[in-house]
Amino acid sequence: MLPPRRFLPSFSLLAAFEAAARTGSVTAAANELGLTQSAVSRQISALEKQLGVALFLRERQTIRLTIAGDAYAREVREALRRISNASLNLRANPAGGTLNLAILPFFGTRWLTPRIRHFLDAHPGMVVNLITRLEPFDFRFDTLDAAIHFGAARWPGAALTFLMDEEVLPACSPEFRLRHDLETPADVLKAPLLHLNTRPDAWEQWFKTNRIAFDALHGMLFDQFMPMVEAAAAGLGAALLPRFLIGRELERGLLVPAVEAEGMETGQYYLAYPPDRATYPPLAAFRSWITMEIEKERLANGGRIGQ
């Protein structure tokens, strides 16, 4: 249910206010909107009268947002952005069926994107928009329908569908392995290590899993998997990498297992989505497809993904 009309200013009033707030100029706003300066001024005044709040301070020929106006401008700008995105999605797919999906960069690039065509072929007319997000967010205040989540089964306010476990292996270039004479898990301690800042204790857990005592672990730090993969392939260090996402490098011999060691699971992948969107047709279709795609791949590869 919408609030009373007096709390819903017209789009033209909001557009004039947002343009003036963003540019800091009635003249610039008028040029952007194709209106006269006096028309923009009248619309801003009408908005202030409707709200009962001063949004700008007028100083001779300039305007400056009030504290209340600045806060309101941020909210209005986000609302207009969401309306614009909804309109673009509708125009791109007038029959409906758009899924806005947040993805993790490496998972999206290496696993999902090469396979998404299979989903689109099976569901003609549907559109999937992929948006990179590294951290959980609040679905209530976003335009996204679902997200690929890695880690523990926790996302406040969201339902989670399990996708797969992740197994990592220590990987490096063949030349790096020879240069550092890596044969046993303990040998890895004497080699440079590459770290992911979102998984700062990954190497510690790996050494513990392999029952190897260690002191402080140092090395290069990366904020995403892709540059860390490139660094490992370039011989800069050994990296703990998801086995199912580096099949390309393993097949080409750019990366090899640094040593033979016990595998280590680091977490799980989930599809997260608002509970009230669970039956939204594109989301329901995608959830069914991705779980079946993963299960099919797991069975084809003897229980592993991406071999």
N, C-alpha and C positions, 0 to 999 in steps of 0.2 A: 504494500500500500504506500502510495506517495504521500509526502507531507503536504500540508495546506499550500494552496497556490501562492500565497504571499511569501513563502520561503523558496519558491522555484522561479527565479528570474529567467527572463527569456534568453535564448541563445545569443541573440544579437547584443544584448546588454553585457553578457559575460564575455563574449568575444572582444568587444571594445575595451572592457576593463583589462582583460588579460594582455592584449596587445600593448596598451598603454603602460601596464605594470612591467612588462618584459622589456620594452624599449625605453621606458622612462620619458616618453615624449608623446603628446597628443598628436603632433604633426606626423611623427613616424608611424603611429598607429593608424592614422587616417590614410596615409599613403599605402600601408600594407593592406588595409581593408577596402580601399577604393572608395572612401567616404570623405566628406569635408571635415575640417577640424571642428567646426561648430557641431556637426552631427555626432562626432565621437564624444565631445564634451557633454552634449545633452544626454547621451546614453549613459555616460558615467554618472552624471548627476541623478538621472532617473534610478540607477541601480542603488546609489547611496540613499536616496529617498525611500526606496522600497525596503532596504535593509535597516534603515535608521542608524547607519554608522558611516562616519567619514572614512573614506578609503584613501584619499590623497590629501596632502598638504599643498596648497597652491601658493607659490612664491613668485610673483611677477609673471614671467612667461614660462616658468618651469613647474613641474609637478614632482612630488616625492611621496612615496607610499607611507601611510601611517603604520604603526606596529600591527594594528588589526588588519589593515589592507595588505600588508606583506604576508601575513599568515593565510589570509583568504586567497590571495593570488596563487600561492603554492597549491592549495586544494583545488581551486578552479582549473589551474593548468593541468593537473593530473586528471581531473574529470574530463576535460576537453580532449586530452590525449587518448583516454580510453574510448571515448565516443568516436574519435577519428580512427582508431585501430579497429573498432567494431565495424565501422562503415567500410574500411578498406577490405576487411575479411569478407563482408557481405558482397561487396562488388567483385572480389576475386572468385567467390563461390556463391552465386545467388541462390543455388539450390540448397544451401545449408551444408552442414557436415564438415565444419572446420574444427580441427584439434590443435590447440596451442600447447606445445609440450616443452617443458624445460629439460635440458639435457646437460650432462657432465661432458666437458669438451672432448676428452680422450675416448670415453665410451661412445659418445655420439659420432665422432669422426671415424673410429676404427670398427665399431660393431654395428651400430644402428643405421647410420646413413647408407652403407652399402646394401642393406637389406630392406630399407623402407619401401623400395619400389615394389617388393612382393606384396606389401600391405596395400599400396595404392592400386596395384593391378587387381587385387581381390575386392577392392571397394571403390569402383570408379565413381567419380564425383566428389569424393572426400579430399580435403586438403589438410596437410599436416605442416604446421609452422614450427620450426625448431629454434628455440631461444636458449642461449647458454646461461646457466646459473650454477654457481659453485656452492652456494649455501642454501639451506632451507629458508622458506619465506612464508608469509601468511597468505593463504589462498583467498581470504576474505577481502584483501585489499590489492589483488592482482588480477590480471586478465587471463592468467594461465589456467588451463584445465587440468593439467597433470604434470608430474615431474619424475625424472629418474633420480632415485636417491641411493646413495651408498653409505653404509655404516650400520649402526644399530637400528632396530625396528622402532624408531621414535621420530615422530613428526607431529607436533601439537596441532590438533584440529584437522588432521588428515587421516584417511584410510590408507592402508598399505597392502599391496599385493606382492608377495615374494617372487623374485625373478630367478636369482642364482647366487651361489657362493662365489667368492673370488679367491683364487689361489695365486700366490706370488712365488717367483723364483729369482734368485740372484743371477743377473745377466750382465755380460760385458762383451767387448769385442774379442775375437780370437787372439789378436795380437796382445791385448791387455792381459789375457789369461796366461799366455806364454811368458810375457815380460815379468809378471809377478809370481810365476811358478805356482799357480793355484791348483791344488789337487784335493785338499780336504777342506771342510767347513772352517776349521781353525785357521787355515791359510788366509782366509778373507780378511782377518783382523789386520794383516800387514799391508793391505791394499787400500788405495783411496776409495772412499764410499760416497755415493750420491744420495741426497736426502730430499724428500718431498715435505714442504712445510706443513701440509695438512695431515701428514702422518709422521710426526717427528720421532716417534718411538718405534718405527717399523723395524729398523735394524736391531734395536735392542731386543725386540720380541723374537726376531729370527735367531739371534745368537742364543737366547734362552731356550727356544724350541730345540736347537741343536746341541744344547747342554755345553755351551762354551762360555767360559768366564771372560769378562771384558771390563775395561775401564771406560773412560769417556770416549765417545765415538764422534769424530769430526769429519768434515768434508763439505763439498759444494751443496748449496741449498737451492731448490727449485720450487716454483709455485704451481707448476702444472707438469703432467706426465710427458707431454710431447717433447719439450726441450730436454728433459732428463733422458728420454730414449735416444735423442740425437747425441747427447753428451756421452752416453754409454757406448754408442756405436762408434763415436770418434775416439774412444780409448781414454776418456777422462776419468773413468772410475767404474765401479760395479754398482748396479742399481737393483733394487727390489721392484720388479715389474709384474703386473697381472699377466699370467701366462696366455690367457685367451685374447689379449689385446696386442701382443707382439708377434703373432704368427708370421707376419710379413717379414720381419727382421730375422726371425729364426730360420725361415725357409730360405732366405737369400744368404744366410751365413753372416749377416752383419752383426748379429748378436748370437751368443752361445751361452748355455748355463755356465756360470763362473765355476761351480763345483757341483758334484752330485751330492744332494742333501735331501733331507726330509722336507716335503712340501709344507707350506704354511698358509692356512686360510686367515684372511685379514678382516673379513666382513662380508656383508651380503648386499646385493642390489635389490631395490624395490621400486615398484611403480606407486607413487604417492598421488592422491587426488582428494578433493573435498567429498565427504560422504554423500552430500546431496547432489553431486554430479555423477554418481556411480552408474546411473542408468542413461546418461547422456549418450546417444547412439554412437558418435565417433569415438568417445572414450571407451565405451563398452566393447566396441569392435576392436580397438587397438589393444585393450587389455587381453582380450581373448587371443588375438593374433600373436602378441609378443610372448605370452606364456607358452603357446603351442610351438612357436618358432624356436624358443630356447630348449624346450623338451625334445623336439625333433633333432636339434643339433647335438644335444647331450647323448641321446640314444645312438646317433650315428658315429659318435666319437668315443664310445666306450665309457660314458659317464662324465666326460669333460666337455667344456664349451670352447669352441674356437680352435680345435686342434688341426 
